[in-house]
Amino acid sequence: MGTNAARVPATGRATPLFVAISLTAACIGGCSRPESEVEIDAPVAATRPVYDTTLPRPVAPRDRLEREAMNREGGLQLVDKIMNDRTQPPPFDRKALPPYPADSQISEKVPLPDDTNPFPDRLPLPEKEVTIDVGIGRSTFRTREREEVLSVVQPFIDLTQLEVNIRGNAHLHETAEEIFYALLDGKEQLQVAHVFDYLRVRDWLAGEEKNGGVLLATALPAHPRSIDLDHGLPGTPGTCIELVVAADSKYATLADLKNARLALAANYVYGPGTFLTRLLADAGHPAELPYFSKVTLRRYSKDAVIDLLKGRADVACVDQSTMGTLARFYGIGRRLRTIAISPRYNMDVLFTSQNNVETHQTEIELTQRQLTTLPKDPEGQEVLFFFDTATWRNYADDDIAVPRANYEDYLKFRNQTPVDLKPLLDPAASVDRQTYDRFGDD
C-alpha cells in the first residue's frame, strides 16, 4: 500500500486531475493484491463516541471567504478588537413574565385557561329528577351490545342537562311492540329506531283515539357510499343495502347465487331482510324452500364482507355504510363487487306520539335540538360515531318517501319470511361471533 501513496505538491493544494489519478492508482494497486495479503480492518471498538446534541454542529467553510471569516483573517481580528466591547449583548434576565390580569379573555365570553391546570375536571352535575325518557330500538343500535349502548348515551344525557337543564333516561327495546306500548302509556316520550319500526308504530297509534305518530328527525349515515347502481335513486344517499360478492368470483346475478353460501350480520335485520325478501320474490322462488346452501350469521357486518375475501362465504348482504367504511379504512373496495342494490330505505328516525307532545312538548323540543346539534361537541361526536351516524336533521317533507313506498316489502319479510331469512328473526339463532380485529386476521 505504501508504494501507491500519492505525494501532494509543495503548494499544499492538490489539483482535481492529480487527485483522480492518485486515487485510481491506489485502487488498482489495492485490488491487484492476492486475497491472502488483503489487510483486515481492526475490530470496531465496543464503545462509540458520545455527542452532545445541545452543541452546534461544526460547519466546514465552503470557500476562501468563509475560511477567512472563520479563521478571522484579512484584518478581521482588528475589527473584532475594536467592536467586541461596543457590541457586547446585555446579560439575559431569566425572570418569568408577569401574570396576566385576572379578567383577561381570549375573546368575548372565553377566559384564559389556568396555567397550572388548563384542563380541569368537569364539575359533577347536580342531582336532578328525570324529566324525559327516551327509548332506543334494537333496530338502530343493531350489532352493539346493550351495555355498550347505555354507556355511550350517558355523555349525551349529561350534555343535555348541562346545556338545557333537562335530565333524560335511556331505555332499550328489542321489538316495535315494546316501543308502541312505551309511547302509548306515556312512560317514554321519545324513540330512536329504524324507519320501518316507526311506520309500524305509527299505524298502531293511528288506531288509538286522538293519537298518532309524530316524526321529528332523520339520521344521515357516517360513511355514505354511492356507486353506479344507485346513481340517481331518490332518497337519502348511503342508505341502500348491497348484495356483494368477491370481484374475481363467477357470480354476476342473483340467479348465479343458487346454492351459494350467504353471510349476514346478526341483529342487522330490517334492511337486509327486506331486500332479500324482495329479490327472492322477484325471482319467483317459494318462501318455504331454501335458496342458499348455507346462511351464516356473523357478529358484525364487516365480518360478513371479509368472509368473502377469506373464501368462507360466496355472497354477503350488508348496509352501504359498512361498505363505505371498509373501502375507506381497509382499501378493499376494488376486491368487492356489488351485483344488486336496494332502494334507499335503510335509515333511522327520531319520533314521538301526540299524547306525549301534549304533556312534554318543551322537553321533546329541547332534546330534539340537542340531538340535531351533536356534531358541535366532541362528546356528541363520539355518540354519533358509535351509531355510524354523521348527523341528525329535522324532518322535512318526503324524507321517508322511499321507505314508505317499500313498506309493504318489509311487512312481507315479517309475515311471510323466507326460510333462509328466519334466523334473522330468531333471538336463539346460532351466531358465529369470531370477529376480525383487522383485515389480516385469520
C-alpha positions as CSV (number, residue, x, y, z in Angstrom):
1,M,0.0,0.0,0.0
2,G,2.9,2.4,0.7
3,T,4.2,2.3,-2.9
4,N,0.8,3.6,-4.1
5,A,0.7,6.6,-1.9
6,A,0.3,9.9,-3.8
7,R,2.6,12.8,-3.0
8,V,0.9,16.2,-2.6
9,P,2.7,19.1,-4.4
10,A,4.5,21.7,-2.3
11,T,1.8,24.3,-2.8
12,G,-0.3,22.4,-0.3
13,R,-3.2,22.1,-2.8
14,A,-3.9,19.0,-5.0
15,T,-5.4,19.6,-8.4
16,P,-8.6,17.5,-9.2
17,L,-6.8,15.7,-12.0
18,F,-3.8,14.8,-9.8
19,V,-6.2,13.5,-7.1
20,A,-8.2,11.4,-9.5
21,I,-5.1,9.8,-11.0
22,S,-3.7,9.1,-7.5
23,L,-7.0,7.5,-6.2
24,T,-7.2,5.3,-9.4
25,A,-3.7,4.1,-8.9
26,A,-4.3,3.3,-5.3
27,C,-7.5,1.4,-6.1
28,I,-5.8,-0.6,-8.8
29,G,-2.8,-1.4,-6.6
30,G,-5.1,-2.5,-3.7
31,C,-7.4,-4.6,-5.9
32,S,-4.5,-6.4,-7.5
33,R,-3.1,-7.8,-4.3
34,P,-3.9,-11.5,-3.6
35,E,-6.8,-12.1,-1.2
36,S,-4.5,-13.6,1.4
37,E,-2.5,-10.3,1.5
38,V,-5.5,-8.0,1.9
39,E,-5.4,-6.3,5.2
40,I,-8.4,-6.8,7.5
41,D,-9.7,-3.8,9.4
42,A,-9.3,-3.9,13.1
43,P,-12.4,-4.7,15.0
44,V,-14.6,-1.6,15.9
45,A,-14.3,-0.5,19.5
46,A,-17.2,-1.6,21.7
47,T,-17.8,2.0,22.8
48,R,-18.8,4.8,20.4
49,P,-18.1,8.5,21.0
50,V,-20.9,10.3,22.7
51,Y,-22.0,13.5,21.0
52,D,-23.6,16.4,22.9
53,T,-26.7,17.2,20.9
54,T,-27.1,20.5,22.6
55,L,-23.9,21.9,21.0
56,P,-23.9,23.4,17.5
57,R,-22.6,21.1,14.8
58,P,-19.3,22.2,13.2
59,V,-19.7,23.6,9.7
60,A,-16.8,23.4,7.3
61,P,-16.1,26.5,5.2
62,R,-17.2,26.2,1.6
63,D,-14.8,28.8,0.0
64,R,-12.0,31.3,0.7
65,L,-14.2,34.0,2.1
66,E,-15.9,31.7,4.6
67,R,-12.5,30.3,5.6
68,E,-11.1,33.8,6.2
69,A,-14.2,34.7,8.2
70,M,-13.9,31.5,10.4
71,N,-10.1,32.0,11.0
72,R,-10.6,35.8,11.4
73,E,-8.1,36.6,8.6
74,G,-7.7,39.6,6.4
75,G,-7.9,42.3,9.1
76,L,-11.0,40.8,10.8
77,Q,-9.0,40.3,14.1
78,L,-8.5,44.1,14.2
79,V,-12.3,44.7,13.7
80,D,-13.0,42.3,16.5
81,K,-10.8,44.2,18.9
82,I,-12.4,47.5,18.0
83,M,-16.1,46.3,18.0
84,N,-16.4,43.5,20.6
85,D,-16.7,45.8,23.6
86,R,-19.2,48.0,21.9
87,T,-21.5,45.3,20.7
88,Q,-21.5,43.1,23.8
89,P,-25.1,41.8,24.3
90,P,-26.6,42.7,27.6
91,P,-27.0,39.9,30.2
92,F,-30.2,37.9,30.0
93,D,-32.6,38.4,32.8
94,R,-34.2,35.0,33.4
95,K,-37.3,36.1,35.2
96,A,-40.8,34.8,34.4
97,L,-43.2,37.1,32.5
98,P,-45.7,38.9,34.7
99,P,-49.1,37.1,35.1
100,Y,-52.0,38.3,33.0
101,P,-54.7,40.3,34.7
102,A,-57.4,38.2,36.4
103,D,-60.1,39.5,34.0
104,S,-58.1,38.7,30.7
105,Q,-60.0,37.0,28.0
106,I,-59.1,35.2,24.7
107,S,-62.2,36.6,23.2
108,E,-65.7,37.6,24.3
109,K,-67.0,35.1,26.9
110,V,-63.8,33.0,26.6
111,P,-61.5,33.4,29.6
112,L,-57.8,32.5,29.7
113,P,-57.2,28.9,30.9
114,D,-55.5,28.3,34.1
115,D,-51.7,27.9,33.5
116,T,-51.4,25.3,36.3
117,N,-54.4,23.3,35.2
118,P,-55.6,24.2,31.7
119,F,-58.0,21.2,31.5
120,P,-59.7,20.9,34.9
121,D,-62.2,18.1,35.5
122,R,-65.8,18.9,34.8
123,L,-67.7,19.7,37.9
124,P,-70.2,16.9,38.7
125,L,-73.7,17.7,37.7
126,P,-76.2,18.3,40.5
127,E,-78.8,15.6,41.2
128,K,-81.9,16.1,39.1
129,E,-85.0,14.1,38.6
130,V,-85.6,12.5,35.2
131,T,-87.7,14.9,33.1
132,I,-87.8,12.9,29.8
133,D,-87.5,9.2,29.0
134,V,-86.0,8.1,25.6
135,G,-86.3,4.7,24.1
136,I,-83.7,3.2,21.7
137,G,-84.7,0.3,19.5
138,R,-82.6,-2.7,18.6
139,S,-83.2,-1.8,15.0
140,T,-81.0,1.3,15.4
141,F,-78.2,0.0,17.7
142,R,-78.2,-3.3,15.8
143,T,-75.0,-5.3,16.4
144,R,-73.9,-3.4,19.5
145,E,-74.2,-4.8,23.0
146,R,-76.9,-3.4,25.3
147,E,-74.2,-2.4,27.9
148,E,-72.3,-0.5,25.2
149,V,-75.4,1.5,24.2
150,L,-76.2,2.5,27.8
151,S,-72.6,3.6,28.3
152,V,-72.2,5.6,25.2
153,V,-75.5,7.6,25.5
154,Q,-74.6,8.8,29.0
155,P,-72.5,11.7,27.8
156,F,-75.5,12.9,25.7
157,I,-77.7,12.7,28.8
158,D,-75.2,14.8,30.8
159,L,-74.7,17.2,28.0
160,T,-78.4,17.8,27.7
161,Q,-78.7,18.5,31.4
162,L,-75.7,20.8,31.3
163,E,-77.0,22.9,28.4
164,V,-80.8,22.9,28.7
165,N,-81.3,21.7,32.3
166,I,-83.3,18.6,31.2
167,R,-82.4,15.2,32.6
168,G,-83.0,12.2,30.4
169,N,-83.1,8.5,30.9
170,A,-82.5,5.8,28.3
171,H,-84.4,2.5,27.8
172,L,-83.6,-0.2,25.3
173,H,-86.2,-2.1,23.3
174,E,-85.9,-5.3,21.2
175,T,-89.2,-5.0,19.3
176,A,-91.6,-2.5,17.8
177,E,-94.3,-3.7,20.2
178,E,-92.3,-2.5,23.2
179,I,-91.8,0.9,21.6
180,F,-95.5,1.2,20.9
181,Y,-96.7,0.5,24.4
182,A,-94.0,2.7,25.9
183,L,-95.3,5.7,23.9
184,L,-98.9,4.8,24.3
185,D,-98.7,4.6,28.1
186,G,-96.7,7.8,28.4
187,K,-93.8,6.0,30.1
188,E,-91.4,7.2,27.4
189,Q,-91.6,10.4,25.4
190,L,-89.1,9.9,22.6
191,Q,-88.0,6.9,20.5
192,V,-85.0,6.3,18.2
193,A,-85.5,3.4,15.8
194,H,-85.4,2.2,12.2
195,V,-87.9,3.9,9.9
196,F,-89.8,0.6,9.5
197,D,-90.3,0.5,13.2
198,Y,-91.7,4.0,13.1
199,L,-94.1,3.1,10.3
200,R,-95.4,0.1,12.2
201,V,-95.8,2.1,15.4
202,R,-97.5,4.9,13.5
203,D,-100.1,2.5,12.1
204,W,-100.8,1.2,15.6
205,L,-101.1,4.6,17.1
206,A,-103.4,5.7,14.4
207,G,-105.9,3.1,15.7
208,E,-105.9,4.8,19.1
209,E,-108.4,7.6,19.8
210,K,-106.8,11.1,19.4
211,N,-103.3,9.8,19.0
212,G,-100.8,9.2,16.2
213,G,-97.1,9.2,15.4
214,V,-95.0,12.4,15.1
215,L,-91.8,12.2,13.1
216,L,-89.2,14.6,14.3
217,A,-85.8,14.0,12.7
218,T,-83.9,11.6,10.5
219,A,-80.3,10.4,10.7
220,L,-77.6,10.7,7.9
221,P,-75.1,7.8,7.6
222,A,-71.5,8.4,8.7
223,H,-69.9,7.0,5.6
224,P,-72.2,7.5,2.6
225,R,-71.2,5.5,-0.4
226,S,-72.6,5.9,-3.9
227,I,-71.9,3.5,-6.9
228,D,-73.2,3.3,-10.4
229,L,-76.1,1.0,-9.4
230,D,-77.7,3.6,-7.1
231,H,-76.8,6.7,-9.1
232,G,-79.9,8.9,-9.4
233,L,-82.0,6.9,-6.9
234,P,-84.4,9.0,-4.8
235,G,-83.9,9.3,-1.1
236,T,-81.0,9.9,1.3
237,P,-77.6,8.8,-0.1
238,G,-75.8,6.0,1.6
239,T,-79.0,4.3,2.9
240,C,-79.1,1.3,0.4
241,I,-78.5,-2.4,1.1
242,E,-75.9,-4.1,-1.2
243,L,-75.6,-7.7,-2.3
244,V,-71.8,-8.1,-2.5
245,V,-69.5,-10.8,-3.9
246,A,-65.8,-11.0,-4.4
247,A,-64.6,-9.1,-7.5
248,D,-63.0,-12.2,-9.0
249,S,-65.9,-14.6,-8.4
250,K,-68.1,-16.1,-11.1
251,Y,-71.3,-14.6,-9.7
252,A,-73.0,-11.9,-11.8
253,T,-76.7,-12.1,-10.9
254,L,-79.0,-13.4,-8.2
255,A,-79.6,-16.5,-10.4
256,D,-76.0,-17.4,-10.2
257,L,-76.2,-17.5,-6.4
258,K,-78.4,-20.5,-6.3
259,N,-77.0,-22.9,-3.5
260,A,-74.3,-20.3,-2.7
261,R,-73.1,-19.5,0.9
262,L,-74.7,-16.4,2.3
263,A,-73.3,-14.3,5.2
264,L,-75.4,-11.8,7.2
265,A,-74.9,-9.7,10.3
266,A,-76.9,-10.9,13.3
267,N,-79.3,-8.2,14.6
268,Y,-78.9,-6.2,11.5
269,V,-82.4,-7.3,10.4
270,Y,-84.7,-4.8,8.7
271,G,-82.7,-3.6,5.6
272,P,-81.1,-6.9,4.5
273,G,-84.2,-8.9,5.3
274,T,-86.5,-6.6,3.3
275,F,-84.1,-6.5,0.4
276,L,-83.5,-10.3,0.2
277,T,-87.2,-11.0,0.5
278,R,-87.9,-8.7,-2.5
279,L,-85.1,-10.3,-4.5
280,L,-86.3,-13.9,-3.9
281,A,-89.9,-12.9,-4.6
282,D,-88.9,-11.3,-7.9
283,A,-87.0,-14.5,-8.8
284,G,-90.2,-16.5,-8.3
285,H,-88.6,-18.6,-5.5
286,P,-91.0,-20.1,-3.0
287,A,-90.5,-18.7,0.5
288,E,-90.7,-22.2,2.1
289,L,-87.8,-23.6,0.1
290,P,-84.1,-22.7,0.8
291,Y,-82.3,-20.8,-1.9
292,F,-78.9,-20.7,-0.4
293,S,-76.9,-23.8,0.6
294,K,-75.8,-22.1,3.9
295,V,-76.7,-19.0,5.8
296,T,-74.2,-17.8,8.4
297,L,-75.0,-15.1,10.9
298,R,-71.9,-13.1,11.8
299,R,-71.4,-10.7,14.8
300,Y,-70.7,-7.6,12.7
301,S,-71.4,-6.6,9.1
302,K,-67.7,-6.2,8.3
303,D,-67.1,-9.8,9.3
304,A,-69.6,-10.9,6.7
305,V,-67.8,-8.9,4.0
306,I,-64.3,-10.0,4.9
307,D,-65.6,-13.6,4.8
308,L,-65.9,-13.1,1.1
309,L,-62.3,-12.3,0.7
310,K,-61.3,-15.2,3.0
311,G,-63.3,-17.7,0.9
312,R,-65.7,-18.5,3.8
313,A,-68.8,-17.1,2.1
314,D,-69.9,-16.5,-1.5
315,V,-72.2,-13.6,-1.0
316,A,-72.9,-11.0,1.7
317,C,-75.9,-8.7,2.2
318,V,-74.8,-5.6,4.1
319,D,-75.6,-1.9,4.5
320,Q,-74.0,0.7,2.3
321,S,-72.4,2.5,5.3
322,T,-70.4,-0.6,6.1
323,M,-69.2,-0.9,2.5
324,G,-68.1,2.7,2.6
325,T,-66.2,2.3,5.8
326,L,-64.4,-0.8,4.6
327,A,-63.4,1.0,1.4
328,R,-62.0,3.9,3.4
329,F,-60.3,2.1,6.2
330,Y,-59.2,-1.2,4.6
331,G,-59.0,-0.1,1.0
332,I,-60.6,-3.3,-0.3
333,G,-63.3,-1.7,-2.5
334,R,-61.7,-3.0,-5.7
335,R,-61.7,-6.5,-4.4
336,L,-65.5,-6.5,-4.0
337,R,-68.3,-6.2,-6.5
338,T,-72.0,-5.3,-5.9
339,I,-74.4,-7.2,-8.1
340,A,-77.7,-5.8,-6.7
341,I,-78.7,-2.8,-4.6
342,S,-81.9,-1.9,-2.7
343,P,-83.8,1.4,-2.7
344,R,-82.7,4.0,-0.1
345,Y,-84.8,2.9,2.9
346,N,-82.2,1.9,5.5
347,M,-82.4,4.9,7.8
348,D,-83.0,5.7,11.5
349,V,-85.5,8.3,12.8
350,L,-86.5,10.1,16.0
351,F,-90.2,10.2,16.7
352,T,-92.8,10.6,19.4
353,S,-96.6,10.4,19.7
354,Q,-99.4,13.0,20.1
355,N,-100.2,12.1,23.7
356,N,-96.6,12.8,24.7
357,V,-96.5,16.1,22.8
358,E,-99.4,17.3,24.9
359,T,-97.6,16.5,28.2
360,H,-93.9,17.0,27.4
361,Q,-93.7,19.4,24.4
362,T,-90.9,21.6,25.8
363,E,-88.7,18.6,26.9
364,I,-89.2,17.0,23.5
365,E,-88.3,20.1,21.5
366,L,-85.2,20.8,23.6
367,T,-84.0,17.2,23.4
368,Q,-84.5,17.2,19.6
369,R,-82.4,20.4,19.3
370,Q,-79.6,18.8,21.3
371,L,-79.7,15.7,19.0
372,T,-79.5,17.7,15.8
373,T,-76.6,19.8,17.1
374,L,-74.5,16.9,18.4
375,P,-71.6,17.4,16.0
376,K,-70.6,20.7,17.7
377,D,-69.4,18.9,20.8
378,P,-66.6,16.3,21.0
379,E,-68.7,14.1,23.3
380,G,-71.6,14.4,20.9
381,Q,-69.3,13.3,18.0
382,E,-68.4,10.1,20.0
383,V,-72.1,9.3,20.3
384,L,-72.7,9.8,16.5
385,F,-69.6,7.7,15.7
386,F,-71.0,4.8,17.9
387,F,-74.2,4.7,15.9
388,D,-72.5,5.1,12.5
389,T,-74.2,8.5,12.0
390,A,-72.8,11.7,10.6
391,T,-75.6,14.0,12.0
392,W,-79.3,14.3,12.6
393,R,-81.5,16.7,10.8
394,N,-85.1,17.9,11.4
395,Y,-87.7,16.1,9.4
396,A,-88.7,17.6,6.1
397,D,-91.3,16.6,3.6
398,D,-90.5,13.4,1.7
399,D,-87.5,12.4,3.9
400,I,-89.1,9.0,4.3
401,A,-90.9,8.8,1.0
402,V,-88.7,5.9,-0.2
403,P,-89.2,3.8,3.0
404,R,-92.9,4.4,2.9
405,A,-93.1,3.2,-0.7
406,N,-91.3,0.0,0.2
407,Y,-93.0,-0.6,3.5
408,E,-95.0,-3.5,2.0
409,D,-91.8,-5.4,1.3
410,Y,-90.9,-5.1,4.9
411,L,-94.2,-6.4,6.1
412,K,-93.9,-9.3,3.7
413,F,-90.5,-10.1,5.2
414,R,-92.1,-10.0,8.7
415,N,-95.2,-12.0,7.8
416,Q,-94.0,-14.3,5.0
417,T,-90.4,-14.8,6.0
418,P,-88.4,-16.9,3.5
419,V,-86.9,-19.9,5.2
420,D,-83.3,-18.7,4.5
421,L,-84.0,-15.5,6.5
422,K,-85.8,-16.9,9.5
423,P,-82.6,-17.0,11.6
424,L,-82.6,-13.2,11.4
425,L,-85.8,-13.0,13.4
426,D,-84.9,-15.8,15.8
427,P,-83.3,-14.5,19.0
428,A,-82.0,-18.0,19.7
429,A,-80.3,-18.5,16.3
430,S,-76.7,-19.6,16.2
431,V,-74.2,-16.7,15.6
432,D,-70.6,-17.0,14.6
433,R,-69.0,-14.4,16.9
434,Q,-65.5,-14.8,15.7
435,T,-64.6,-11.3,14.5
436,Y,-61.7,-9.7,12.7
437,D,-59.8,-7.1,14.7
438,R,-58.1,-6.2,11.4
439,F,-58.3,-7.3,7.8
440,G,-55.2,-9.6,8.0
441,D,-56.7,-11.6,10.9
442,D,-57.1,-15.3,10.2
